[in-house]
Amino acid sequence: MKTTLVLGLFTGSILAATTGEGVKPATKDSSALSSVPQNPINIAASGSPDAWCGGFSAYECSVLCGNYGYLCYYCSASYCNCVNSGC
């Protein structure tokens, strides 16, 4: 029972790490906008609103959010989400 619980916790943490769950710091570009937007935004590539992370890779989502002046990003089932809180 103890082994199963430990294995389940370990597997869950690996799945969370590989699926891109959780808020992560955005990749900040030095040429990014100087003002930091307050409201979160959700981005999807054209024609990809049903794709994981809006059709973007986690890295692309990070760069997009950083270029728009957001501090953090996270991927959801349909969007690349840019936020400034919960980082």
C-alpha positions in Angstrom: 0.0 0.0 0.0 2.8 2.4 0.9 4.7 1.6 -2.3 1.5 2.2 -4.4 0.9 5.6 -2.7 4.5 6.7 -3.2 4.5 5.5 -6.9 1.2 7.4 -7.4 2.5 10.6 -6.0 5.7 10.3 -8.1 3.8 9.5 -11.3 1.4 12.4 -10.7 4.3 14.9 -10.2 5.9 13.7 -13.4 2.6 14.0 -15.4 2.1 17.5 -14.0 5.6 18.5 -15.1 5.3 17.1 -18.6 1.8 18.5 -19.3 2.8 22.0 -18.5 0.4 22.5 -15.6 1.0 25.4 -13.2 2.0 29.0 -13.6 5.6 29.6 -14.7 7.7 32.7 -15.3 7.4 34.1 -18.8 10.5 34.6 -21.0 11.1 38.3 -20.9 12.4 40.0 -24.1 14.5 43.1 -23.6 12.4 44.8 -26.2 9.1 43.9 -24.5 6.6 46.6 -23.7 7.6 48.6 -20.6 4.1 48.8 -19.1 2.9 45.6 -17.4 -0.8 44.9 -18.3 -3.0 44.1 -15.3 -5.7 41.9 -16.8 -4.9 38.3 -17.8 -5.2 37.3 -21.4 -5.9 34.0 -23.2 -4.2 33.4 -26.6 -5.0 30.8 -29.3 -3.3 30.4 -32.6 -5.6 31.0 -35.6 -7.7 28.0 -36.1 -6.4 26.2 -33.0 -8.7 27.1 -30.1 -9.3 23.4 -29.3 -5.5 22.5 -29.3 -3.6 22.2 -26.0 -2.1 25.6 -25.1 -3.9 27.3 -27.9 -1.8 25.5 -30.5 1.5 26.9 -29.0 4.4 25.0 -27.4 5.0 25.9 -23.7 8.1 27.9 -24.9 6.2 29.8 -27.5 3.5 30.6 -24.9 6.2 31.8 -22.5 7.8 34.1 -25.2 4.4 35.5 -26.3 3.4 36.4 -22.7 6.8 37.9 -22.0 6.6 40.0 -25.2 3.2 41.3 -24.2 4.7 42.4 -20.8 3.2 39.6 -18.6 5.3 38.1 -15.8 3.9 34.5 -16.0 2.1 32.0 -18.3 0.4 28.7 -18.1 -1.1 26.4 -20.7 -4.7 25.1 -20.5 -6.7 22.8 -22.6 -7.5 25.5 -25.2 -5.3 28.6 -24.5 -1.9 30.0 -23.7 -2.8 32.1 -20.6 -0.7 35.2 -19.6 -1.0 36.5 -16.0 0.8 38.7 -13.6 -0.3 37.0 -10.3 0.3 33.6 -8.9 3.9 33.5 -10.2 
